[in-house]
Amino acid sequence: MEESDTPAQAAYTDIDGTVVAYNTIFDFLRFDAAEGLRLSEAEDFLGGLHAAARDGVPRSETNARYFRWWQGRSVVEVAELGDRWADFQAESPGEWRFLEPVASLLDGHTRNERRIVAVTASFKPALVRVQRRWPHLEVLCTLPRTKNGQYTGKIEEALAGNAKARAVASHAAEHGVDLMASFAYGDHHSDLPFMALAGESLLVSPTVKGLPSTVA
């Protein structure tokens, strides 16, 4: 989108449970595990994240732990995995649903030439199908660290809670977005800090297939 002197409007949205009826990073991990015949290992790994969350470990920490799964993996190969997962999802759209009303609201914002911006603790390879539906979607997400073309298993910062608010404020300042004329969507109390920055917001009931989200 071209920049102008006129303040822009934007729609900032959480993804898991708000835009899609599944957990992007958990189900992406399961897809990877299925390809590598590691499903039992994957469920043990994810079970550990859920147990940590039940014990009161902050969402930012469980999100950071999630990325240990990708340690040593090629960035290019994981990106290709994301494309394969999106192709797989496209074969069963009823199973991998977009959620209303937010999906239609994003369609409307797109028609009205507003910026649409994902604000999520997920990462880009897990969001390919979402970006295929909204090609102009901008993504504020957790950034895994890399070295020599491989994931290190560590992250810059988990994009959860107040980190989402900081990311939205920074994006708005960089792109001349008028936050009070903009919109925000989420499904969890941890989304409220970034939603409070927008002039109009909607907190929807969470709808995620399978286990509740503990990292996104």
N, CA, C and O of each residue as an XYZ file, in Angstrom:
864
protein
N       0.838     -1.192      0.000
C       0.000      0.000      0.000
C       0.874      1.244      0.000
O       1.914      1.272      0.659
N       0.472      2.252     -0.718
C       1.237      3.473     -0.791
C       0.997      4.319      0.446
O      -0.114      4.370      0.975
N       2.058      4.984      0.901
C       1.940      5.901      2.032
C       1.436      7.251      1.521
O       1.664      7.590      0.359
N       0.755      8.027      2.370
C       0.304      9.358      2.010
C       0.364     10.228      3.249
O       0.652      9.745      4.344
N       0.086     11.531      3.070
C       0.087     12.445      4.201
C      -1.179     12.309      5.042
O      -1.229     12.801      6.169
N      -2.196     11.651      4.506
C      -3.445     11.449      5.233
C      -3.309     10.254      6.164
O      -2.896      9.185      5.715
N      -3.645     10.395      7.458
C      -3.543      9.253      8.368
C      -4.334      8.056      7.835
O      -5.477      8.195      7.400
N      -3.715      6.895      7.876
C      -4.349      5.676      7.370
C      -5.213      5.045      8.456
O      -5.045      5.306      9.647
N      -6.128      4.221      8.011
C      -6.898      3.371      8.917
C      -6.400      1.943      8.771
O      -5.933      1.541      7.705
N      -6.504      1.189      9.844
C      -6.056     -0.198      9.813
C      -6.967     -1.051     10.684
O      -7.668     -0.552     11.564
N      -6.934     -2.349     10.412
C      -7.601     -3.338     11.257
C      -6.531     -4.284     11.770
O      -5.883     -4.982     10.990
N      -6.347     -4.305     13.085
C      -5.354     -5.168     13.731
C      -6.081     -6.361     14.346
O      -7.046     -6.188     15.092
N      -5.616     -7.571     14.032
C      -6.354     -8.735     14.494
C      -5.467     -9.870     14.974
O      -4.472    -10.219     14.339
N      -5.849    -10.434     16.100
C      -5.314    -11.728     16.510
C      -5.744    -12.767     15.463
O      -6.667    -12.514     14.689
N      -5.089    -13.921     15.434
C      -5.424    -14.931     14.433
C      -6.114    -16.156     15.044
O      -7.270    -16.426     14.719
N      -5.438    -16.896     15.912
C      -5.982    -18.150     16.442
C      -7.204    -17.883     17.312
O      -7.126    -17.140     18.291
N      -8.331    -18.491     16.953
C      -9.558    -18.310     17.708
C     -10.308    -17.046     17.366
O     -11.437    -16.849     17.814
N      -9.689    -16.183     16.573
C     -10.314    -14.932     16.154
C     -10.617    -14.941     14.665
O     -11.709    -14.564     14.240
N      -9.638    -15.377     13.876
C      -9.778    -15.440     12.415
C      -9.890    -16.882     11.928
O     -10.577    -17.154     10.944
N      -9.219    -17.804     12.614
C      -9.258    -19.217     12.214
C      -9.671    -20.083     13.392
O      -9.403    -19.757     14.549
N     -10.331    -21.201     13.076
C     -10.870    -22.102     14.091
C      -9.890    -23.220     14.436
O     -10.290    -24.364     14.651
N      -8.622    -22.882     14.487
C      -7.602    -23.852     14.864
C      -6.414    -23.084     15.400
O      -6.354    -21.859     15.292
N      -5.476    -23.803     15.974
C      -4.271    -23.177     16.503
C      -3.174    -23.304     15.466
O      -2.679    -24.403     15.217
N      -2.788    -22.191     14.858
C      -1.878    -22.250     13.717
C      -0.560    -22.932     14.056
O      -0.095    -23.777     13.292
N       0.048    -22.586     15.180
C       1.380    -23.142     15.421
C       1.327    -24.573     15.967
O       2.200    -25.381     15.647
N       0.329    -24.898     16.776
C       0.229    -26.281     17.252
C      -0.072    -27.233     16.097
O       0.559    -28.281     15.967
N      -1.038    -26.861     15.263
C      -1.423    -27.758     14.175
C      -0.365    -27.805     13.075
O      -0.228    -28.818     12.389
N       0.375    -26.728     12.905
C       1.503    -26.750     11.979
C       2.577    -27.712     12.482
O       3.170    -28.456     11.701
N       2.822    -27.690     13.788
C       3.785    -28.622     14.366
C       3.324    -30.060     14.161
O       4.126    -30.930     13.821
N       2.038    -30.310     14.366
C       1.507    -31.667     14.166
C       1.663    -32.110     12.714
O       1.963    -33.274     12.448
N       1.460    -31.188     11.774
C       1.646    -31.524     10.359
C       3.098    -31.896     10.098
O       3.378    -32.862      9.388
N       4.009    -31.138     10.666
C       5.431    -31.450     10.532
C       5.734    -32.817     11.126
O       6.457    -33.615     10.530
N       5.180    -33.081     12.295
C       5.436    -34.356     12.958
C       4.892    -35.531     12.157
O       5.504    -36.598     12.111
N       3.730    -35.327     11.522
C       3.148    -36.397     10.707
C       4.053    -36.722      9.528
O       4.235    -37.890      9.183
N       4.617    -35.697      8.914
C       5.533    -35.929      7.800
C       6.788    -36.669      8.261
O       7.335    -37.494      7.529
N       7.236    -36.368      9.471
C       8.468    -36.974      9.976
C       8.253    -38.189     10.844
O       9.192    -38.695     11.458
N       6.996    -38.672     10.900
C       6.653    -39.847     11.715
C       7.053    -39.631     13.180
O       7.649    -40.497     13.820
N       6.703    -38.450     13.680
C       7.063    -38.082     15.060
C       5.819    -37.649     15.847
O       5.925    -36.811     16.742
N       4.660    -38.197     15.533
C       3.419    -37.727     16.143
C       3.407    -37.922     17.656
O       2.971    -37.035     18.389
N       3.876    -39.062     18.125
C       3.874    -39.298     19.565
C       4.778    -38.292     20.271
O       4.418    -37.758     21.320
N       5.944    -38.039     19.698
C       6.869    -37.052     20.252
C       6.231    -35.667     20.268
O       6.396    -34.913     21.227
N       5.501    -35.335     19.202
C       4.858    -34.028     19.113
C       3.806    -33.856     20.189
O       3.736    -32.803     20.823
N       2.985    -34.877     20.406
C       1.939    -34.753     21.417
C       2.532    -34.649     22.815
O       1.992    -33.937     23.661
N       3.634    -35.346     23.070
C       4.313    -35.201     24.358
C       4.848    -33.770     24.514
O       4.751    -33.175     25.588
N       5.404    -33.240     23.447
C       5.959    -31.884     23.476
C       4.855    -30.864     23.740
O       4.999    -29.996     24.601
N       3.745    -30.972     22.990
C       2.644    -30.031     23.173
C       1.983    -30.209     24.531
O       1.551    -29.238     25.152
N       1.905    -31.458     24.991
C       1.347    -31.711     26.312
C       2.156    -31.022     27.396
O       1.599    -30.548     28.385
N       3.465    -30.967     27.212
C       4.310    -30.267     28.173
C       4.030    -28.779     28.200
O       4.073    -28.155     29.260
N       3.744    -28.205     27.039
C       3.409    -26.778     26.994
C       2.096    -26.504     27.716
O       1.976    -25.526     28.453
N       1.112    -27.373     27.502
C      -0.176    -27.191     28.173
C      -0.043    -27.376     29.681
O      -0.664    -26.648     30.455
N       0.764    -28.348     30.099
C       0.973    -28.563     31.526
C       1.639    -27.344     32.159
O       1.282    -26.942     33.267
N       2.597    -26.761     31.461
C       3.265    -25.562     31.966
C       2.263    -24.420     32.122
O       2.284    -23.696     33.117
N       1.385    -24.268     31.127
C       0.379    -23.206     31.204
C      -0.559    -23.429     32.389
O      -0.907    -22.483     33.095
N      -0.968    -24.678     32.605
C      -1.845    -24.976     33.743
C      -1.153    -24.675     35.068
O      -1.810    -24.337     36.053
N       0.172    -24.796     35.091
C       0.940    -24.520     36.301
C       1.226    -23.032     36.483
O       1.896    -22.634     37.436
N       0.713    -22.216     35.566
C       0.859    -20.775     35.710
C       2.035    -20.164     34.991
O       2.328    -18.985     35.191
N       2.731    -20.938     34.147
C       3.829    -20.362     33.365
C       3.238    -19.340     32.399
O       2.260    -19.652     31.720
N       3.786    -18.145     32.311
C       3.208    -17.109     31.435
C       3.165    -17.541     29.981
O       3.992    -18.333     29.528
N       2.200    -17.014     29.263
C       2.038    -17.325     27.851
C       3.293    -16.963     27.053
O       3.645    -17.666     26.105
N       3.959    -15.887     27.423
C       5.181    -15.504     26.714
C       6.250    -16.588     26.830
O       7.001    -16.825     25.884
N       6.321    -17.244     27.986
C       7.320    -18.291     28.186
C       6.948    -19.569     27.433
O       7.812    -20.199     26.824
N       5.665    -19.957     27.470
C       5.288    -21.171     26.740
C       5.441    -20.958     25.235
O       5.770    -21.891     24.502
N       5.202    -19.727     24.778
C       5.419    -19.431     23.368
C       6.897    -19.591     23.015
O       7.224    -20.159     21.973
N       7.786    -19.099     23.868
C       9.221    -19.244     23.627
C       9.624    -20.715     23.602
O      10.436    -21.122     22.772
N       9.064    -21.509     24.504
C       9.406    -22.935     24.550
C       8.958    -23.654     23.278
O       9.618    -24.587     22.821
N       7.849    -23.223     22.718
C       7.342    -23.851     21.487
C       8.415    -23.892     20.401
O       8.544    -24.890     19.693
N       9.169    -22.833     20.272
C      10.108    -22.725     19.155
C      11.325    -23.636     19.303
O      12.134    -23.734     18.380
N      11.466    -24.303     20.447
C      12.525    -25.297     20.580
C      12.320    -26.457     19.601
O      13.279    -27.107     19.185
N      11.073    -26.702     19.246
C      10.776    -27.777     18.299
C      11.514    -27.581     16.971
O      11.899    -28.555     16.323
N      11.706    -26.341     16.575
C      12.268    -26.028     15.259
C      13.781    -25.843     15.283
O      14.378    -25.505     14.261
N      14.402    -26.059     16.427
C      15.840    -25.867     16.541
C      16.598    -26.741     15.536
O      16.356    -27.943     15.432
N      17.515    -26.114     14.803
C      18.335    -26.834     13.840
C      17.688    -27.066     12.494
O      18.305    -27.647     11.601
N      16.453    -26.620     12.334
C      15.740    -26.831     11.079
C      16.047    -25.715     10.092
O      16.224    -24.563     10.488
N      16.109    -26.051      8.817
C      16.367    -25.083      7.767
C      15.198    -24.112      7.627
O      14.043    -24.531      7.560
N      15.498    -22.830      7.584
C      14.458    -21.812      7.407
C      13.742    -22.028      6.079
O      12.519    -21.913      6.011
N      14.484    -22.335      5.034
C      13.891    -22.560      3.718
C      12.988    -23.784      3.743
O      11.888    -23.749      3.191
N      13.429    -24.854      4.367
C      12.627    -26.076      4.404
C      11.354    -25.891      5.212
O      10.311    -26.439      4.856
N      11.423    -25.129      6.292
C      10.210    -24.883      7.086
C       9.240    -23.995      6.308
O       8.026    -24.168      6.411
N       9.768    -23.046      5.529
C       8.898    -22.234      4.669
C       8.194    -23.118      3.636
O       7.004    -22.940      3.376
N       8.913    -24.052      3.059
C       8.311    -24.990      2.095
C       7.277    -25.876      2.776
O       6.250    -26.209      2.185
N       7.550    -26.257      4.025
C       6.580    -27.022      4.807
C       5.295    -26.218      4.984
O       4.197    -26.769      4.898
N       5.434    -24.905      5.235
C       4.263    -24.046      5.377
C       3.410    -24.030      4.120
O       2.182    -24.029      4.206
N       4.048    -24.018      2.949
C       3.303    -24.073      1.689
C       2.565    -25.401      1.543
O       1.416    -25.433      1.104
N       3.229    -26.492      1.912
C       2.575    -27.808      1.812
C       1.391    -27.894      2.767
O       0.353    -28.465      2.433
N       1.557    -27.317      3.969
C       0.451    -27.351      4.923
C      -0.741    -26.550      4.408
O      -1.887    -26.975      4.555
N      -0.476    -25.403      3.810
C      -1.564    -24.600      3.250
C      -2.275    -25.355      2.126
O      -3.499    -25.291      2.017
N      -1.520    -26.063      1.297
C      -2.130    -26.879      0.246
C      -3.007    -27.968      0.864
O      -4.119    -28.218      0.398
N      -2.502    -28.610      1.910
C      -3.243    -29.660      2.611
C      -4.531    -29.098      3.206
O      -5.587    -29.722      3.099
N      -4.454    -27.933      3.829
C      -5.639    -27.313      4.422
C      -6.680    -26.970      3.356
O      -7.881    -27.112      3.585
N      -6.217    -26.520      2.197
C      -7.128    -26.120      1.126
C      -7.963    -27.298      0.623
O      -9.030    -27.097      0.043
N      -7.488    -28.519      0.839
C      -8.229    -29.703      0.406
C      -9.423    -29.988      1.312
O     -10.344    -30.699      0.909
N      -9.422    -29.438      2.543
C     -10.517    -29.672      3.496
C     -10.888    -28.356      4.179
O     -10.673    -28.204      5.381
N     -11.440    -27.412      3.430
C     -11.709    -26.083      4.001
C     -12.690    -26.109      5.163
O     -12.637    -25.242      6.035
N     -13.588    -27.097      5.188
C     -14.527    -27.177      6.300
C     -13.857    -27.513      7.610
O     -14.314    -27.099      8.675
N     -12.784    -28.255      7.535
C     -12.033    -28.611      8.743
C     -11.155    -27.462      9.209
O     -10.933    -27.286     10.406
N     -10.657    -26.683      8.257
C      -9.740    -25.583      8.572
C     -10.459    -24.258      8.298
O     -10.138    -23.532      7.357
N     -11.440    -23.976      9.156
C     -12.377    -22.885      8.892
C     -11.822    -21.515      9.254
O     -11.030    -21.356     10.183
N     -12.275    -20.526      8.472
C     -12.146    -19.128      8.874
C     -13.372    -18.786      9.703
O     -14.458    -19.313      9.463
N     -13.199    -17.907     10.672
C     -14.257    -17.616     11.626
C     -14.974    -16.310     11.325
O     -14.373    -15.310     10.935
N     -16.268    -16.364     11.521
C     -17.092    -15.160     11.457
C     -17.332    -14.656     12.878
O     -17.365    -15.442     13.825
N     -17.499    -13.337     13.020
C     -17.654    -12.350     11.948
C     -16.345    -11.735     11.447
O     -16.356    -10.942     10.505
N     -15.213    -12.094     12.073
C     -13.986    -11.342     11.800
C     -13.504    -11.530     10.368
O     -13.017    -10.580      9.755
N     -13.632    -12.754      9.814
C     -13.173    -12.968      8.437
C     -13.892    -12.021      7.475
O     -13.260    -11.413      6.611
N     -15.202    -11.899      7.625
C     -15.951    -10.997      6.746
C     -15.609     -9.534      7.020
O     -15.582     -8.718      6.099
N     -15.350     -9.207      8.272
C     -14.950     -7.830      8.589
C     -13.620     -7.499      7.915
O     -13.441     -6.393      7.406
N     -12.686     -8.455      7.910
C     -11.409     -8.220      7.228
C     -11.609     -8.074      5.726
O     -10.951     -7.254      5.085
N     -12.519     -8.869      5.164
C     -12.841     -8.705      3.742
C     -13.331     -7.287      3.473
O     -12.944     -6.664      2.484
N     -14.189     -6.781      4.362
C     -14.710     -5.432      4.191
C     -13.634     -4.369      4.314
O     -13.615     -3.406      3.549
N     -12.745     -4.542      5.271
C     -11.645     -3.588      5.410
C     -10.763     -3.591      4.166
O     -10.277     -2.544      3.738
N     -10.563     -4.764      3.593
C      -9.765     -4.859      2.369
C     -10.437     -4.095      1.234
O      -9.785     -3.351      0.503
N     -11.740     -4.286      1.095
C     -12.475     -3.567      0.036
C     -12.396     -2.061      0.245
O     -12.370     -1.299     -0.722
N     -12.359     -1.629      1.503
C     -12.290     -0.200      1.815
C     -10.860      0.322      1.869
O     -10.608      1.443      2.310
N      -9.934     -0.509      1.415
C      -8.522     -0.137      1.273
C      -7.880      0.254      2.598
O      -6.987      1.101      2.633
N      -8.332     -0.358      3.682
C      -7.644     -0.205      4.952
C      -6.530     -1.249      5.042
O      -6.630     -2.323      4.449
N      -5.498     -0.936      5.769
C      -4.475     -1.932      6.053
C      -5.093     -3.006      6.944
O      -5.873     -2.684      7.840
N      -4.763     -4.258      6.718
C      -5.144     -5.316      7.642
C      -3.852     -5.946      8.152
O      -2.950     -6.279      7.384
N      -3.793     -6.098      9.477
C      -2.531     -6.459     10.128
C      -2.778     -7.570     11.147
O      -3.547     -7.394     12.092
N      -2.126     -8.703     10.949
C      -2.168     -9.784     11.928
C      -1.261     -9.433     13.099
O      -0.151     -8.933     12.914
N      -1.751     -9.703     14.313
C      -0.969     -9.476     15.531
C      -1.014    -10.796     16.298
O      -1.990    -11.089     16.988
N       0.048    -11.587     16.172
C      -0.041    -12.968     16.616
C       1.279    -13.495     17.153
O       2.351    -13.080     16.713
N       1.192    -14.409     18.104
C       2.377    -15.088     18.624
C       2.808    -16.236     17.731
O       3.802    -16.904     18.017
N       2.081    -16.472     16.664
C       2.456    -17.489     15.684
C       3.649    -16.995     14.873
O       4.210    -15.941     15.175
N       4.046    -17.759     13.830
C       5.119    -17.292     12.951
C       4.749    -17.566     11.506
O       3.847    -18.356     11.226
N       5.442    -16.915     10.595
C       4.977    -16.830      9.213
C       4.755    -18.177      8.522
O       3.768    -18.304      7.798
N       5.608    -19.187      8.698
C       5.343    -20.448      7.995
C       4.005    -21.091      8.381
O       3.437    -21.855      7.600
N       3.507    -20.787      9.575
C       2.232    -21.347     10.018
C       1.035    -20.534      9.546
O      -0.109    -20.907      9.803
N       1.290    -19.424      8.855
C       0.224    -18.484      8.486
C       0.013    -18.394      6.980
O      -0.662    -17.480      6.507
N       0.574    -19.323      6.226
C       0.512    -19.238      4.766
C      -0.923    -19.237      4.268
O      -1.277    -18.438      3.400
N      -1.757    -20.125      4.809
C      -3.147    -20.183      4.320
C      -3.877    -18.876      4.602
O      -4.671    -18.421      3.778
N      -3.618    -18.272      5.750
C      -4.248    -16.994      6.083
C      -3.795    -15.920      5.104
O      -4.603    -15.116      4.638
N      -2.511    -15.909      4.795
C      -1.998    -14.902      3.866
C      -2.464    -15.155      2.433
O      -2.542    -14.219      1.638
N      -2.772    -16.392      2.098
C      -3.323    -16.650      0.765
C      -4.720    -16.052      0.629
O      -5.092    -15.577     -0.444
N      -5.494    -16.075      1.713
C      -6.835    -15.482      1.628
C      -6.748    -13.961      1.550
O      -7.500    -13.328      0.809
N      -5.819    -13.372      2.324
C      -5.658    -11.914      2.328
C      -4.221    -11.601      1.903
O      -3.354    -11.425      2.759
N      -3.959    -11.531      0.615
C      -2.582    -11.356      0.130
C      -1.898    -10.094      0.637
O      -0.670    -10.054      0.718
N      -2.671     -9.057      0.981
C      -2.070     -7.820      1.453
C      -1.939     -7.780      2.975
O      -1.582     -6.748      3.544
N      -2.227     -8.901      3.629
C      -2.114     -8.959      5.084
C      -0.679     -8.669      5.520
O       0.268     -9.283      5.030
N      -0.537     -7.729      6.444
C       0.758     -7.482      7.073
C       0.817     -8.308      8.354
O      -0.206     -8.519      9.006
N       1.994     -8.770      8.711
C       2.104     -9.709      9.827
C       3.065     -9.188     10.885
O       4.250     -8.977     10.625
N       2.527     -8.986     12.090
C       3.325     -8.750     13.288
C       3.284    -10.050     14.080
O       2.217    -10.449     14.547
N       4.417    -10.713     14.239
C       4.414    -12.046     14.828
C       5.680    -12.278     15.642
O       6.593    -11.452     15.649
N       5.716    -13.411     16.324
C       6.934    -13.821     17.011
C       8.017    -14.106     15.967
O       7.761    -14.777     14.967
N       9.212    -13.599     16.204
C      10.315    -13.763     15.253
C      11.329    -14.760     15.812
O      12.045    -14.441     16.761
N      11.398    -15.963     15.236
C      12.411    -16.924     15.682
C      13.803    -16.446     15.271
O      13.975    -15.852     14.207
N      14.777    -16.708     16.109
C      16.152    -16.374     15.762
C      16.715    -17.430     14.806
O      16.357    -18.606     14.872
N      17.588    -16.988     13.936
C      18.203    -17.896     12.968
C      19.716    -17.692     12.953
O      20.220    -16.631     13.321
N      20.416    -18.717     12.525
C      21.867    -18.638     12.355
C      22.250    -19.600     11.244
O      21.890    -20.777     11.271
N      22.976    -19.088     10.277
C      23.416    -19.908      9.144
C      22.254    -20.617      8.455
O      22.364    -21.773      8.045
N      21.133    -19.893      8.338
C      19.987    -20.433      7.619
C      19.174    -21.448      8.382
O      18.331    -22.130      7.800
N      19.414    -21.562      9.691
C      18.671    -22.517     10.504
C      18.068    -21.833     11.722
O      18.604    -20.839     12.212
N      16.960    -22.364     12.207
C      16.368    -21.863     13.436
C      17.217    -22.291     14.629
O      17.685    -23.427     14.695
N      17.410    -21.365     15.570
C      18.217    -21.668     16.757
C      17.391    -22.277     17.891
O      17.954    -22.817     18.844
N      16.057    -22.194     17.795
C      15.207    -22.627     18.885
C      14.880    -21.511     19.860
O      14.154    -21.722     20.831
N      15.416    -20.317     19.603
C      15.144    -19.163     20.443
C      14.405    -18.095     19.634
O      14.333    -18.178     18.408
N      13.863    -17.104     20.321
C      13.076    -16.066     19.664
C      13.562    -14.690     20.085
O      14.282    -14.549     21.074
N      13.162    -13.677     19.327
C      13.451    -12.305     19.729
C      12.576    -11.907     20.917
O      13.082    -11.446     21.940
N      11.283    -12.084     20.781
C      10.318    -11.777     21.840
C       8.999    -12.442     21.495
O       8.561    -12.406     20.345
N       8.374    -13.044     22.478
C       7.044    -13.620     22.249
C       6.048    -12.484     22.038
O       5.949    -11.575     22.862
N       5.320    -12.541     20.941
C       4.350    -11.483     20.679
C       3.038    -11.855     21.376
O       2.116    -12.391     20.761
N       2.984    -11.561     22.644
C       1.821    -11.866     23.475
C       1.639    -10.730     24.476
O       2.603    -10.078     24.875
N       0.391    -10.504     24.874
C       0.104     -9.506     25.886
C       0.575     -8.114     25.513
O       0.260     -7.607     24.437
N       1.332     -7.500     26.412
C       1.787     -6.129     26.184
C       2.710     -6.003     24.981
O       2.811     -4.930     24.386
N       3.391     -7.100     24.616
C       4.250     -7.061     23.433
C       3.420     -6.808     22.177
O       3.884     -6.143     21.250
N       2.199     -7.332     22.140
C       1.315     -7.054     21.009
C       0.986     -5.564     20.944
O       0.969     -4.968     19.867
N       0.726     -4.973     22.100
C       0.398     -3.541     22.127
C       1.580     -2.712     21.637
O       1.401     -1.759     20.879
N       2.772     -3.069     22.064
C       3.954     -2.323     21.615
C       4.142     -2.467     20.110
O       4.499     -1.504     19.431
N       3.903     -3.666     19.590
C       4.062     -3.890     18.150
C       3.045     -3.080     17.356
O       3.379     -2.513     16.316
N       1.806     -3.024     17.837
C       0.775     -2.255     17.144
C       1.110     -0.764     17.188
O       1.003     -0.075     16.173
N       1.510     -0.268     18.343
C       1.853      1.152     18.456
C       3.009      1.504     17.531
O       2.996      2.556     16.892
N       4.009      0.631     17.455
C       5.151      0.878     16.584
C       4.748      0.845     15.111
O       5.187      1.684     14.324
N       3.916     -0.121     14.744
C       3.454     -0.208     13.361
C       2.675      1.048     12.979
O       2.887      1.617     11.909
N       1.781      1.471     13.854
C       0.953      2.648     13.566
C       1.827      3.891     13.393
O       1.596      4.692     12.487
N       2.820      4.051     14.254
C       3.701      5.214     14.143
C       4.510      5.169     12.852
O       4.703      6.194     12.199
N       4.978      3.992     12.488
C       5.805      3.857     11.284
C       5.021      4.140     10.016
O       5.554      4.711      9.065
N       3.752      3.740     10.001
C       2.962      3.819      8.766
C       1.910      4.919      8.787
O       1.065      4.974      7.894
N       1.943      5.779      9.770
C       1.006      6.886      9.815
C      -0.431      6.459     10.003
O      -1.338      7.057      9.426
N      -0.649      5.428     10.807
C      -2.003      4.927     11.058
C      -2.642      5.714     12.199
O      -2.038      5.912     13.253
N      -3.866      6.152     11.968
C      -4.661      6.813     13.000
C      -5.342      5.718     13.820
O      -6.357      5.163     13.398
N      -4.788      5.411     14.980
C      -5.328      4.301     15.771
C      -6.764      4.549     16.217
O      -7.555      3.608     16.280
N      -7.112      5.774     16.522
C      -8.469      6.046     16.987
C      -9.492      5.903     15.869
O     -10.690      5.817     16.143
N      -9.049      5.875     14.621
C      -9.943      5.631     13.490
C      -9.816      4.192     12.993
O     -10.320      3.849     11.923
N      -9.137      3.354     13.781
C      -8.856      1.993     13.355
C      -9.607      0.968     14.194
O     -10.380      1.328     15.082
N      -9.376     -0.307     13.909
C     -10.165     -1.408     14.455
C      -9.240     -2.473     15.029
O      -8.095     -2.607     14.598
N      -9.743     -3.231     16.005
C      -8.953     -4.309     16.589
C      -9.857     -5.468     16.966
O     -10.982     -5.273     17.426
N      -9.348     -6.685     16.762
C     -10.116     -7.895     17.035
C      -9.258     -8.902     17.792
O      -8.081     -9.083     17.481
N      -9.856     -9.562     18.795
C      -9.156    -10.580     19.556
C     -10.138    -11.528     20.211
O     -11.352    -11.349     20.113
N      -9.593    -12.557     20.892
C     -10.474    -13.548     21.522
C     -10.020    -13.904     22.936
O     -10.579    -14.814     23.548
N      -9.016    -13.202     23.467
C      -8.430    -13.586     24.751
C      -8.088    -12.334     25.530
O      -7.798    -11.290     24.946
N      -8.124    -12.438     26.855
C      -7.832    -11.244     27.660
C      -6.436    -10.690     27.390
O      -6.191     -9.500     27.583
N      -5.524    -11.547     26.947
C      -4.176    -11.057     26.643
C      -4.149    -10.186     25.391
O      -3.153     -9.513     25.127
N      -5.246    -10.194     24.610
C      -5.342     -9.321     23.447
C      -5.802     -7.908     23.820
O      -5.677     -6.983     23.018
N      -6.325     -7.745     25.017
C      -6.934     -6.465     25.381
C      -5.967     -5.283     25.334
O      -6.394     -4.191     24.957
N      -4.687     -5.436     25.694
C      -3.796     -4.271     25.615
C      -3.687     -3.673     24.219
O      -3.716     -2.451     24.075
N      -3.563     -4.512     23.178
C      -3.466     -3.921     21.838
C      -4.825     -3.459     21.352
O      -4.916     -2.481     20.610
N      -5.896     -4.154     21.764
C      -7.234     -3.750     21.343
C      -7.605     -2.385     21.908
O      -8.350     -1.630     21.283
N      -7.085     -2.072     23.091
C      -7.409     -0.798     23.730
C      -6.846      0.396     22.967
O      -7.283      1.527     23.181
N      -5.887      0.159     22.085
C      -5.286      1.249     21.315
C      -6.179      1.712     20.172
O      -6.029      2.832     19.684
N      -7.107      0.859     19.739
C      -7.938      1.165     18.569
C      -9.219      1.871     18.986
O      -9.709      1.705     20.103
N      -9.747      2.660     18.063
C     -10.990      3.367     18.340
C     -12.190      2.457     18.426
O     -13.144      2.751     19.145
N     -12.154      1.348     17.696
C     -13.262      0.393     17.697
C     -12.685     -1.015     17.812
O     -11.770     -1.373     17.071
N     -13.216     -1.814     18.739
C     -12.677     -3.154     18.936
C     -13.794     -4.151     19.187
O     -14.907     -3.789     19.567
N     -13.463     -5.421     18.963
C     -14.432     -6.500     19.163
C     -13.701     -7.695     19.758
O     -12.779     -8.236     19.147
N     -14.118     -8.103     20.957
C     -13.587     -9.303     21.596
C     -14.580    -10.427     21.344
O     -15.703    -10.391     21.847
N     -14.170    -11.429     20.565
C     -15.069    -12.513     20.201
C     -14.878    -13.696     21.134
O     -13.866    -13.792     21.827
N     -15.850    -14.591     21.149
C     -15.719    -15.820     21.922
C     -14.688    -16.711     21.252
O     -14.760    -16.917     20.040
N     -13.723    -17.250     22.007
C     -12.683    -18.093     21.389
C     -13.261    -19.352     20.798
O     -14.112    -19.996     21.410
N     -12.802    -19.714     19.601
C     -13.256    -20.914     18.914
C     -12.054    -21.558     18.253
O     -11.726    -21.241     17.109
N     -11.392    -22.461     18.966
C     -10.201    -23.116     18.438
C     -10.394    -24.617     18.502
O     -10.734    -25.165     19.550
N     -10.175    -25.276     17.379
C     -10.284    -26.726     17.292
C      -9.252    -27.370     18.208
O      -8.083    -26.984     18.205
N      -9.684    -28.344     18.987
C      -8.747    -29.097     19.814
C      -8.436    -28.403     21.115
O      -9.310    -27.762     21.700
N      -7.211    -28.517     21.578
C      -6.811    -27.995     22.869
C      -6.796    -26.468     22.867
O      -6.562    -25.850     21.829
N      -7.047    -25.854     24.036
C      -7.015    -24.393     24.112
C      -5.614    -23.868     23.847
O      -4.616    -24.534     24.122
N      -5.564    -22.660     23.308
C      -4.271    -22.043     22.997
C      -3.553    -21.656     24.278
O      -4.156    -21.066     25.174
N      -2.261    -21.985     24.373
C      -1.461    -21.561     25.509
C      -0.259    -20.758     25.064
O       0.472    -20.229     25.901
N      -0.041    -20.656     23.784
C       1.164    -19.973     23.321
C       0.878    -18.867     22.324
O       1.772    -18.070     22.037
N      -0.328    -18.782     21.784
C      -0.612    -17.799     20.758
C      -1.762    -16.897     21.144
O      -2.131    -16.005     20.379
